[in-house]
Amino acid sequence: MSADGKITAGENTNVQDWSSKEDLKYFSALIKKSSLIIMGRKTYETAKENMRLSKKNLRVIITGNPKKYEREKIENQLEFSNTPLAPLIKSLEKRGYKKGLLVGGAKTNASFIKANLINEMWLTVEPVILGKGRNLFLESPLMTSLKLLSSKKLNKKGTLLLKYDFFTI
Ligand SMILES: NC(=O)c1ccc[n+]([C@@H]2O[C@H](COP(=O)([O-])OP(=O)(O)OC[C@H]3O[C@@H](n4cnc5c(N)ncnc54)[C@H](OP(=O)(O)O)[C@@H]3O)[C@@H](O)[C@H]2O)c1
């Protein structure tokens, strides 16, 4: 996200227009080693062109209308779900997925935080102000305390990788 808490530059969906190559490198490596990746339908629509599906990871797309994506579905690689989030996570656990990487966007992040399903947040803060755009969590009243676990400077201009633990109060 930007230093002012935005995950998009206005309506521009291309994050790489303002994020660093160090973030991209870190994120790509993280995706490769995550067996379960979860995202909202709008994030999927913007990312799917560059997405490399693999038998090594399952991507679950949260949507109210999974039927619309029936033809894109690939069992155990790309699935679409409208199951309420807590039962969805339980069913994924039963399939052997012990943790998952939630990659946004704003609406889906808010859905997961409200369902109390986030236990850590890994945030790359880019030294840029965007002014307008989607917030990290879609606007809604939240009260969540975090504990900083680690911080790392990824490049000379000061892109920060922050890792937080979650405490809901
Ligand atoms: N900077 C970054 O690191 C970063 C990361 C991720 C995304 N982004 C950007 O964020 C933008 C997308 O964010 P967004 O907030 O607009 O959308 P989003 O969260 O990616 O997707 C929203 C959609 O997900 C589905 N959804 C979310 N929660 C749901 C729930 N509880 N139950 C059922 N369906 C649910 C709905 O799909 P349906 O409408 O199909 O029902 C909803 O319209 C894109 O521009 C993307 O590039 C940036």
PDBQT file of the ligand as one rigid body, heavy atoms in Angstrom, charges set to zero:
ROOT
HETATM    1  N1  LIG A 201      -2.028  -2.905  -3.758  1.00  0.00    +0.000 N 
HETATM    2  C1  LIG A 201      -2.265  -4.171  -3.600  1.00  0.00    +0.000 C 
HETATM    3  O1  LIG A 201      -1.439  -4.904  -3.067  1.00  0.00    +0.000 OA
HETATM    4  C2  LIG A 201      -3.579  -4.768  -4.058  1.00  0.00    +0.000 A 
HETATM    5  C3  LIG A 201      -3.914  -6.062  -3.649  1.00  0.00    +0.000 A 
HETATM    6  C4  LIG A 201      -5.122  -6.599  -4.083  1.00  0.00    +0.000 A 
HETATM    7  C5  LIG A 201      -5.972  -5.854  -4.884  1.00  0.00    +0.000 A 
HETATM    8  N2  LIG A 201      -5.617  -4.611  -5.268  1.00  0.00    +0.000 N 
HETATM    9  C6  LIG A 201      -6.526  -3.814  -6.118  1.00  0.00    +0.000 C 
HETATM   10  O2  LIG A 201      -7.777  -3.697  -5.455  1.00  0.00    +0.000 OA
HETATM   11  C7  LIG A 201      -8.810  -3.603  -6.423  1.00  0.00    +0.000 C 
HETATM   12  C8  LIG A 201      -9.909  -4.577  -6.062  1.00  0.00    +0.000 C 
HETATM   13  O3  LIG A 201     -10.358  -4.371  -4.741  1.00  0.00    +0.000 OA
HETATM   14  P1  LIG A 201     -11.912  -4.317  -4.400  1.00  0.00    +0.000 P 
HETATM   15  O4  LIG A 201     -12.058  -3.981  -2.980  1.00  0.00    +0.000 OA
HETATM   16  O5  LIG A 201     -12.570  -3.433  -5.395  1.00  0.00    +0.000 OA
HETATM   17  O6  LIG A 201     -12.416  -5.778  -4.737  1.00  0.00    +0.000 OA
HETATM   18  P2  LIG A 201     -12.041  -7.248  -4.208  1.00  0.00    +0.000 P 
HETATM   19  O7  LIG A 201     -12.043  -7.298  -2.734  1.00  0.00    +0.000 OA
HETATM   20  O8  LIG A 201     -10.863  -7.758  -4.951  1.00  0.00    +0.000 OA
HETATM   21  O9  LIG A 201     -13.301  -8.040  -4.784  1.00  0.00    +0.000 OA
HETATM   22  C9  LIG A 201     -14.598  -7.708  -4.343  1.00  0.00    +0.000 C 
HETATM   23  C10 LIG A 201     -15.527  -8.807  -4.725  1.00  0.00    +0.000 C 
HETATM   24  O10 LIG A 201     -15.209 -10.000  -4.011  1.00  0.00    +0.000 OA
HETATM   25  C11 LIG A 201     -16.408 -10.678  -3.664  1.00  0.00    +0.000 C 
HETATM   26  N3  LIG A 201     -16.532 -10.691  -2.208  1.00  0.00    +0.000 N 
HETATM   27  C12 LIG A 201     -15.755 -10.068  -1.282  1.00  0.00    +0.000 A 
HETATM   28  N4  LIG A 201     -16.175 -10.370  -0.038  1.00  0.00    +0.000 NA
HETATM   29  C13 LIG A 201     -17.223 -11.206  -0.195  1.00  0.00    +0.000 A 
HETATM   30  C14 LIG A 201     -18.082 -11.903   0.709  1.00  0.00    +0.000 A 
HETATM   31  N5  LIG A 201     -17.939 -11.784   2.038  1.00  0.00    +0.000 N 
HETATM   32  N6  LIG A 201     -19.058 -12.693   0.189  1.00  0.00    +0.000 NA
HETATM   33  C15 LIG A 201     -19.208 -12.832  -1.138  1.00  0.00    +0.000 A 
HETATM   34  N7  LIG A 201     -18.424 -12.199  -2.051  1.00  0.00    +0.000 NA
HETATM   35  C16 LIG A 201     -17.450 -11.405  -1.569  1.00  0.00    +0.000 A 
HETATM   36  C17 LIG A 201     -17.544  -9.936  -4.364  1.00  0.00    +0.000 C 
HETATM   37  O11 LIG A 201     -17.578 -10.520  -5.665  1.00  0.00    +0.000 OA
HETATM   38  P3  LIG A 201     -18.861 -10.489  -6.638  1.00  0.00    +0.000 P 
HETATM   39  O12 LIG A 201     -19.063  -9.048  -7.016  1.00  0.00    +0.000 OA
HETATM   40  O13 LIG A 201     -18.468 -11.356  -7.793  1.00  0.00    +0.000 OA
HETATM   41  O14 LIG A 201     -19.999 -11.047  -5.838  1.00  0.00    +0.000 OA
HETATM   42  C18 LIG A 201     -16.988  -8.522  -4.405  1.00  0.00    +0.000 C 
HETATM   43  O15 LIG A 201     -17.567  -7.685  -5.366  1.00  0.00    +0.000 OA
HETATM   44  C19 LIG A 201      -8.185  -3.915  -7.767  1.00  0.00    +0.000 C 
HETATM   45  O16 LIG A 201      -8.007  -2.695  -8.463  1.00  0.00    +0.000 OA
HETATM   46  C20 LIG A 201      -6.827  -4.498  -7.426  1.00  0.00    +0.000 C 
HETATM   47  O17 LIG A 201      -5.858  -4.203  -8.379  1.00  0.00    +0.000 OA
HETATM   48  C21 LIG A 201      -4.442  -4.044  -4.858  1.00  0.00    +0.000 A 
ENDROOT
TORSDOF 0
